[in-house]
């Protein structure tokens, strides 16, 4: 009788502090998510997420530096795909990854890549969505977990969490409230997706 593996191999991609990575890693350590973080990949060699991964003895890989700040050249996407396959990645989790992923990546990982965005999509796509929410004077915003597609912040929505917007909010205060919601929503969504995928394999 062969042993049936009961977890999903995740790769986490991030460009910054890695607060969502920490929330996910904590949930995994507490047995809440049937997953293992196989590798952390960043486009930023100074990203704190890399240090956090190393502290947890998780492989941390930095992508080659390309010419562009908002997307990866095809040869770098090819390298990213190679790294993910090397670590037997089943599900890619974007956690503050500040690059738009394009065809070369999606050819291998479309339908297997999640993102969390700091707004209630389809409202306020793109960067610094909390500032756009403040500028629009909306009464609530939040965060959205969605599948990554060719359209920026346009893939199928999986789940959302709402937070209030107060007239007195600074951008930093609102962003902190949204991040708190992210740290609860992302692990919860991952728990469900990983359980569903494991059931499909049984």
Buried (B, 14 or more C-beta within 10 A) or exposed (E): EEEEEEBBBBBBBBBBBBBBBBBBBBBBEEEBBBBBBBBBBBBBEEBBBBEBBEEBEBBBBBBEEBEEEEBBBEEBBBBBBEBBEEBEBBBBBBBBBBBBBBEBBBEBBBEBBBBBBBBBBEBBBEEBBBBBBBEEEBEEBBBBBBBBBEEBBBBEBBBBBEBEBEEEBEEEBBBEBBBBBBBEBBBBBBBEBBBEBBEEEE
